[in-house]
Amino acid sequence: MDASFSSAPPEVLICEVGPRDGLQSLTRLLPTPDKLRWIDALHAAGLRHVEVGSFMPARRVPGMADVAEVVRHALGRPGLELTALVPNGRGAQAALDCGVHRLSLPLSASSAHSLASVRKTPLQMIQELRLIAQLRDEVAPQVRIEAGISDAFGCPLDGPVDAGEVMRLAVLAAAAGADEVGLADTAGQAEPAQVHRLFARLRREIGAHMGSAHLHDTRGQGLANCRAAHDAGVRRFDSSLGGLGGCPYAPGTSGNLLTEDLVVLFASLGVRTGIDLPRLLDARALLGRGLADPPPAGTAPADPGPPPGLLPA
């Protein structure tokens, strides 16, 4: 068993977003039974935070048509926190009816990307967030809401993004009812100094409302950016097994950060994740067998051995 997998509480939380972000843009759908077995394997590996799907119209994202069934199944896994992406009040109501624990609202720092993905401007999405928070407060106040600001480090459609605009949206989102506000490097354009600078500023602006880092490895900067985010105080990270997925509404956004590589990084730093790497690689192999596309092939080896410099868990 990997030394980072222990009974001690994790020091960072890794949210596996593959079942949503990873599968949303595949040309072939992963059959529901394979999806359920994959989630079981992730749970067996120690993942306790999984983005199980999105409550968007099936005509737009066919791979999420079975999201209600997936949620029902995943709710039976003890200690597993389920996040679902919701673009609007209708999606939020459906997600709450299914019993998810967290709602993730897509909020973009780019108007072009926002219109392409959710057909609303960023400020219209702030208003949508306000309505969703009111709904949550009425029917399930224990459910948390995270607003993830995509294109926070640059946009493939609009180009450079002003850091001040990102902070303005973060403050508005927190005021509108988001419990957490995270930042996403949607196109993989970020570099470590920028990541540290923006998350440090986010922490100053909204304090305990600072949420996840969602970083891509498109240009090979993913792990370095995660280290920079961790140094800036981030303790929740999104990643996808095998680096599967990307945003279908923005060109050139493949290269999700690999969950297995992130686990190796934190283990080498002596930071507990609660995840068993060999079992995680078993889950990667299971996913590969269920896909007709080329199977995920992360850089973490199948028989990794102890990461160099690993401190006792």
CORFEN-V324820 format. One record per pair of residues at least 12 apart in sequence whose C-alpha atoms are under 10 Angstrom apart, sorted by the first residue. I is the first residue (numbers start at 1). J is the second residue. Records with the same first field share a line. If there is no record, write none. Layout:
I->J, J
//
This chain:
1->45, 275, 276, 277, 278, 279, 305, 306
2->264, 267, 274, 275, 276, 277, 278, 279, 304, 305, 306, 307, 313
3->267, 270, 272, 274, 275, 276, 277, 305, 306, 307, 310, 311, 312, 313
4->263, 264, 266, 267, 268, 270, 271, 272, 273, 274, 275, 276, 277, 306, 307, 310, 311, 312, 313
5->45, 46, 267, 272, 273, 274, 275, 276, 277, 313
6->46, 272, 273, 274, 275, 276, 313
7->274, 313
8->272, 273, 274, 313
9->272, 273, 274, 313
10->235, 271, 272, 273, 274, 275, 313
11->235, 236, 266, 270, 271, 272, 273, 274
12->230, 234, 235, 236, 237, 263, 266, 271, 272, 273, 274
13->47, 48, 49, 212, 234, 235, 236, 237, 238, 272, 273, 274, 275
14->47, 48, 49, 50, 212, 213, 235, 236, 237, 238, 239, 240, 259, 262, 263, 273, 274, 275
15->47, 48, 49, 50, 51, 81, 82, 83, 212, 214, 236, 237, 238, 239, 240, 259
16->39, 42, 47, 48, 49, 50, 51, 52, 83, 237, 238, 239, 240, 241, 258, 259
17->49, 50, 51, 52, 53, 83, 84, 214, 237, 238, 239, 240, 241, 243, 244, 245, 256, 259
18->38, 39, 50, 51, 52, 53, 238, 239, 240, 241, 242, 243, 244, 245, 246, 256, 258, 259
19->35, 36, 38, 39, 50, 51, 52, 53, 54, 63, 64, 67, 70, 84, 240, 241, 244, 245
20->50, 51, 52, 53, 54, 63, 64, 67, 83, 84, 85, 240, 244, 245, 246
21->51, 52, 53, 54, 85, 238, 239, 240, 244, 245, 246, 247, 248, 256
22->51, 53, 239, 240, 241, 242, 243, 244, 245, 246, 247, 254, 255, 256
23->35, 53, 61, 62, 63, 64, 240, 244, 245, 246, 291
24->53, 54, 60, 61, 62, 63, 64, 244, 245, 246, 247, 248
25->61, 62, 63, 244, 245, 246, 247, 248, 249, 254
26->61, 62, 63, 244, 245, 246, 248, 291, 292, 293
27->62, 63, 292, 293
28->62, 63, 291, 292, 293
29->62, 63, 64, 290, 291, 292, 293
30->63, 64, 287, 290, 291, 292, 293
31->63, 66, 290, 291
32->63, 64, 65, 66, 67, 69, 70, 290
33->70, 290
34->286, 287, 289, 290, 291
35->52, 66, 70, 286, 287, 290
36->52, 69, 70, 71, 73, 74
37->73, 283, 286, 287, 290
38->282, 283, 284, 285, 286, 287, 288, 290
39->52, 70, 73, 74, 77, 80, 283, 287
40->73, 74, 76, 77, 283
41->279, 280, 281, 282, 283, 284, 286, 287
42->80, 241, 275, 276, 279, 280, 281, 282, 283, 284
43->74, 77, 78, 79, 80, 275, 279, 280, 283
44->77, 275, 276, 279, 280, 282, 283
45->274, 275, 276, 277, 278, 279, 280, 281, 282, 283
46->79, 80, 273, 274, 275, 276, 277, 279, 280
47->79, 80, 81, 273, 274, 275, 276, 280
48->77, 78, 79, 80, 81, 82, 273, 274, 275
49->79, 80, 81, 82, 83, 101, 102, 236, 238
50->74, 80, 81, 82, 83, 84, 102, 238, 239, 240
51->71, 81, 82, 83, 84, 85, 100, 102, 103, 104, 238, 239, 240
52->64, 67, 68, 70, 71, 74, 81, 82, 83, 84, 85, 100
53->65, 66, 67, 68, 70, 71, 82, 83, 84, 85, 86, 95
54->66, 67, 68, 83, 84, 85, 86, 87, 91, 92, 95, 103, 104, 105
55->67, 68, 84, 85, 86, 87, 88, 90, 91, 92, 93, 94, 95, 103
56->85, 86, 87, 88, 90, 91, 92, 94, 118
57->87, 90, 91
60->117
61->248
67->84, 95, 98
68->94, 95, 97, 98, 99, 100
69->98
70->98
71->83, 84, 95, 98, 99, 100
72->98, 99, 100
74->100
75->98, 99, 100, 101
80->101
81->100, 101, 102
82->99, 100, 101, 102, 103
83->95, 99, 100, 101, 102, 103, 104, 143, 144, 145, 146
84->96, 100, 101, 102, 103, 104, 105, 145
85->102, 103, 104, 105, 106, 145, 146, 147, 148
86->102, 103, 104, 105, 106, 118, 129, 132, 145
87->103, 104, 105, 106, 107, 117, 118, 119, 120, 125, 128, 129, 132
88->105, 106, 118, 125, 127, 128, 129, 131, 132
89->128, 129, 130, 131, 132, 133, 134, 135, 136
90->132
91->103, 132
92->104, 105, 129, 131, 132, 133, 135, 136
93->132, 135, 136, 139
96->135, 136, 139, 140, 143
97->139, 140
99->140, 143
100->140, 143, 144
101->140, 142, 143, 144, 145
102->142, 143, 144, 145, 146, 179
103->132, 133, 136, 143, 144, 145, 146, 147, 178
104->129, 144, 145, 146, 147, 148, 178, 180, 181, 182
105->125, 126, 128, 129, 132, 145, 146, 147, 148, 149, 173, 178, 181
106->118, 122, 125, 126, 129, 146, 147, 148, 149, 150
107->120, 121, 122, 123, 124, 125, 126, 129, 146, 147, 148, 149, 150, 151, 152, 169, 170, 173, 181, 182, 183, 184
108->120, 121, 122, 123, 125, 147, 148, 149, 150, 151, 152, 155, 166, 169, 183, 184, 186
109->121, 122, 123, 148, 149, 150, 151, 152, 153, 154, 155, 158, 161, 162, 163, 165, 166, 167, 168, 169, 170, 183, 184
110->122, 149, 150, 151, 152, 154, 155, 156, 157, 158, 159, 160, 161, 162, 165, 166
111->123, 151, 155, 157, 158
112->155, 156, 157, 158, 249, 250
113->150, 151, 155, 156, 157, 158, 249, 250
114->150, 151, 249, 250
115->249
116->157, 248, 249, 250
117->247, 248, 249, 250
118->249
122->149, 169
123->169, 172, 173
125->147, 173
126->147, 169, 170, 172, 173, 174, 175, 176, 177, 178
127->172, 173, 176
128->176
129->145, 146, 147, 172, 173, 174, 175, 176, 177, 178
130->172, 173, 174, 175, 176, 177, 178
131->176, 177
132->145, 176, 177, 178
133->145, 176, 177, 178, 179
134->176, 177
136->177
137->177
143->179
144->177, 178, 179, 180
145->174, 177, 178, 179, 180, 181
146->173, 174, 177, 178, 179, 180, 181, 182, 209, 210, 211, 212
147->169, 170, 173, 174, 177, 178, 179, 180, 181, 182, 183, 210, 211, 212
148->170, 173, 178, 180, 181, 182, 183, 184, 211, 212, 213, 214
149->166, 167, 169, 170, 173, 181, 182, 183, 184, 185, 186, 212, 213, 214
150->166, 182, 183, 184, 185, 186, 187, 214, 215
151->166, 183, 184, 185, 186, 187, 188, 189, 190, 250
152->165, 166, 167, 182, 183, 184, 185, 186, 187, 189, 190, 195, 198
153->166, 183, 184, 185, 186, 187, 188, 189, 190, 191, 194, 195, 198, 215
154->184, 185, 186, 187, 188, 189, 190
155->185, 186, 187, 188, 189, 250, 251, 253
156->186, 187, 188, 189, 250, 251, 252, 253
157->187, 249, 250, 251
160->189
163->194, 197, 198, 201, 202
164->198, 201
166->183, 198, 202
167->198, 199, 201, 202, 205, 206
168->202, 205
169->181
170->182, 183, 202, 205, 206, 209, 210
171->202, 205, 206, 209
172->206
173->206, 209
174->206, 209, 210
175->206
178->209, 211
179->208, 209, 210, 211
180->206, 207, 208, 209, 210, 211, 212
181->202, 203, 206, 208, 209, 210, 211, 212, 213
182->199, 202, 209, 210, 211, 212, 213, 214, 234, 236, 237, 238
183->195, 198, 199, 202, 210, 211, 212, 213, 214, 215
184->212, 213, 214, 215, 216, 238
185->213, 214, 215, 216, 217, 218, 222, 225, 253, 256
186->214, 215, 216, 218, 246, 247, 250, 251, 252, 253, 254, 255, 256
187->215, 216, 217, 218, 219, 246, 247, 250, 251, 252, 253, 254, 255, 256
188->214, 215, 216, 217, 218, 219, 220, 221, 222, 225, 252, 253, 254, 255, 256, 257
189->215, 216, 217, 218, 219, 220, 221, 222, 253
190->215, 216, 217, 218, 219, 221, 222, 225
191->219, 220, 221, 222, 224, 225, 226, 228
192->221, 222, 223, 224, 225, 226, 227, 228, 229
193->224, 225, 228, 229
194->225, 228, 229
195->213, 215, 224, 225, 226, 227, 228, 229, 230, 231, 232
196->225, 226, 227, 228, 229, 230, 231, 232, 233, 234
197->228, 229, 232
198->229, 232
199->211, 212, 213, 228, 229, 230, 231, 232, 233, 234
200->228, 229, 231, 232, 233, 234
201->232
202->232
203->232, 233, 234
210->233, 234, 235, 236
211->234, 235, 236, 237
212->229, 234, 235, 236, 237, 238
213->225, 226, 229, 230, 234, 235, 236, 237, 238, 239
214->226, 229, 236, 237, 238, 239, 240, 256, 257
215->229, 237, 238, 239, 255, 256, 257, 258
216->238, 239, 240, 243, 246, 253, 254, 255, 256, 257, 258
217->243, 253, 254, 255, 256, 257, 258
218->243, 246, 252, 253, 254, 255, 256, 257
219->254, 255
220->255, 257
221->257
222->239, 255, 256, 257, 258, 261, 262
223->257, 258, 261, 262, 264, 265, 266
224->265
226->238, 257, 262, 265, 266
227->262, 265, 266, 269
230->266
237->257, 259, 262
238->256, 257, 258, 259, 262
239->256, 257, 258, 259, 260, 261, 262, 263
240->255, 256, 257, 258, 259, 260, 261, 262, 296
241->256, 257, 258, 259, 260, 261, 262, 280, 281, 283, 284, 287, 296, 297, 298
242->255, 256, 257, 258, 259, 260, 261, 281, 284, 285, 287, 288, 295, 296, 297, 298, 299, 300
243->255, 256, 257, 258, 259, 260, 261, 296, 297, 298, 299
244->256, 257, 258, 259, 295, 296, 297, 298
245->257
257->298
258->296, 297, 298, 299, 300
259->275, 277, 280, 281, 284, 298, 300
260->275, 276, 277, 278, 280, 281, 284, 298, 299, 300, 301
261->277, 298, 299, 300, 301
262->300
263->275, 276, 277, 280, 300
264->277, 300, 304, 306, 307, 308, 310
265->307, 308, 310
266->307, 310
267->306, 307, 308, 309, 310, 311, 312, 313
268->306, 307, 308, 309, 310, 311
269->307, 308, 309, 310, 311
270->307, 309, 310, 311, 312, 313
271->310, 311, 312, 313
272->311, 312, 313
273->313
274->313
277->300, 301, 302, 303, 304, 305, 306
278->300, 301, 302, 303, 304, 305
280->302
281->297, 298, 300, 301, 302, 303, 304
282->302
284->296, 297, 298, 302
285->297, 302
//
